[in-house]
């Protein structure tokens, strides 16, 4: 059980897919008006969901490979709808470099706000990724979703 939509009512979920990584869950949200739990399919698309009631954010992560790359997502409830407000993708390129891209929700859609390429043997990639994964922060949070 978890308060998945941060409304003060407990909701519940169960894991429906698990492997080495990622894991996915189905969730049902308590609907006070209807007096019943309602399936929330958007939550089932978030790998390894972590709920942060302080920021109202649900984060997820899915590994791309053993190289430390993959996708991080950050979701928030906007006007009663769960939307992705940030997506971070790290990809190991064929030349051995790491490509980091960040998309933020701007004017209702994900828009690329950062792109960086790093040599695989430097710390720059990890530092940049940590900065963007510190969500929300004044430095990396867009002003409008």
C-alpha positions as CSV (number, residue, x, y, z in Angstrom):
1,X,0.0,0.0,0.0
2,X,1.1,3.5,-0.7
3,X,-0.5,6.9,-1.3
4,X,0.2,6.9,-5.0
5,X,-1.6,10.1,-5.8
6,X,-0.7,11.9,-2.6
7,X,-4.3,12.6,-1.6
8,X,-4.1,11.2,1.9
9,X,-5.9,7.9,1.1
10,X,-4.0,4.6,0.9
11,X,-3.9,3.0,-2.6
12,X,-2.5,-0.4,-3.5
13,X,-0.5,-2.1,-6.1
14,X,1.1,-5.4,-7.0
15,X,4.2,-6.3,-9.0
16,X,3.3,-7.9,-12.3
17,X,6.8,-8.1,-13.9
18,X,10.1,-8.7,-12.3
19,X,13.5,-9.6,-13.6
20,X,17.1,-8.6,-13.1
21,X,15.7,-5.1,-13.5
22,X,13.2,-3.4,-14.2
23,X,10.1,-4.2,-12.2
24,X,6.6,-3.0,-13.0
25,X,3.5,-2.7,-10.8
26,X,-0.2,-2.3,-11.4
27,X,-1.9,0.2,-9.0
28,X,-5.4,1.0,-8.0
29,X,-6.2,4.5,-6.7
30,X,-8.9,5.1,-4.1
31,X,-11.7,7.3,-5.7
32,X,-13.5,9.0,-2.8
33,X,-16.4,10.1,-5.1
34,X,-17.1,6.6,-6.3
35,X,-16.2,4.9,-3.1
36,X,-14.0,2.4,-4.8
37,X,-10.5,1.7,-6.1
38,X,-9.9,2.6,-9.8
39,X,-7.1,1.2,-11.9
40,X,-4.4,3.7,-12.9
41,X,-2.7,2.3,-16.0
42,X,-0.2,5.2,-16.3
43,X,1.5,4.0,-13.1
44,X,2.1,0.6,-14.6
45,X,4.4,2.2,-17.2
46,X,6.8,3.4,-14.5
47,X,9.7,1.0,-13.8
48,X,10.6,0.6,-10.1
49,X,8.3,3.4,-8.9
50,X,9.4,5.5,-5.8
51,X,6.8,7.8,-4.3
52,X,8.0,11.0,-2.7
53,X,5.1,12.7,-0.9
54,X,7.3,15.7,0.0
55,X,7.7,16.7,-3.6
56,X,4.6,15.0,-5.0
57,X,6.9,13.1,-7.4
58,X,7.0,9.5,-8.6
59,X,10.4,8.5,-9.9
60,X,11.3,5.5,-11.9
61,X,14.4,3.9,-13.4
62,X,15.1,1.2,-15.9
63,X,18.6,-0.1,-16.7
64,X,19.7,0.0,-20.4
65,X,22.8,-2.2,-20.0
66,X,25.6,-3.1,-17.5
67,X,27.3,0.2,-18.5
68,X,25.3,2.3,-16.0
69,X,23.1,3.8,-18.6
70,X,19.3,3.6,-18.8
71,X,16.3,5.8,-18.3
72,X,15.1,7.8,-15.2
73,X,11.7,9.3,-15.2
74,X,9.9,11.7,-12.9
75,X,6.1,11.9,-12.9
76,X,3.7,14.3,-11.1
77,X,-0.1,14.6,-11.0
78,X,-1.1,17.7,-13.0
79,X,-4.8,18.5,-13.0
80,X,-5.6,14.9,-11.9
81,X,-3.6,13.3,-14.7
82,X,-0.2,11.5,-14.1
83,X,2.3,13.0,-16.5
84,X,6.0,12.6,-17.1
85,X,7.7,15.9,-16.2
86,X,11.3,14.8,-16.7
87,X,12.9,12.0,-18.6
88,X,16.7,11.3,-18.5
89,X,18.2,8.9,-21.0
90,X,21.8,7.6,-20.8
91,X,23.1,5.6,-23.7
92,X,26.4,3.9,-24.4
93,X,27.4,4.8,-27.9
94,X,29.3,2.5,-30.3
95,X,32.5,4.5,-29.9
96,X,32.4,3.9,-26.1
97,X,31.2,7.4,-25.1
98,X,28.1,8.0,-23.0
99,X,25.3,10.2,-24.3
100,X,23.1,11.9,-21.7
101,X,19.8,13.6,-22.8
102,X,17.3,15.3,-20.6
103,X,13.7,16.1,-21.5
104,X,11.4,18.3,-19.4
105,X,7.7,18.9,-19.8
106,X,7.3,22.3,-21.4
107,X,4.0,23.5,-22.7
108,X,2.4,20.1,-22.2
109,X,5.1,18.0,-24.0
110,X,8.5,16.6,-23.3
111,X,11.2,18.8,-24.8
112,X,14.9,18.2,-24.8
113,X,16.6,20.7,-22.5
114,X,20.1,19.1,-22.2
115,X,22.4,16.9,-24.3
116,X,25.9,16.0,-23.3
117,X,28.5,13.4,-24.6
118,X,31.1,12.1,-22.2
119,X,34.1,9.8,-22.5
120,X,33.3,6.6,-20.7
121,X,36.4,6.8,-18.5
122,X,35.6,10.2,-16.9
123,X,33.4,11.2,-14.0
124,X,31.6,13.9,-16.0
125,X,28.7,11.6,-17.0
126,X,27.9,10.5,-13.5
127,X,28.1,14.0,-12.1
128,X,25.8,15.4,-14.8
129,X,23.3,12.6,-14.4
130,X,23.2,13.1,-10.6
131,X,22.6,16.8,-11.1
132,X,19.6,16.2,-13.3
133,X,18.3,13.4,-11.1
134,X,18.2,15.7,-8.2
135,X,14.5,16.5,-8.9
136,X,13.1,18.9,-8.2
137,X,15.8,21.4,-7.7
138,X,15.9,25.1,-8.4
139,X,18.8,24.6,-10.8
140,X,17.3,22.0,-13.1
141,X,13.5,22.4,-12.7
142,X,11.6,24.1,-15.5
143,X,9.3,26.9,-14.6
144,X,6.2,25.4,-16.3
145,X,5.0,21.9,-16.8
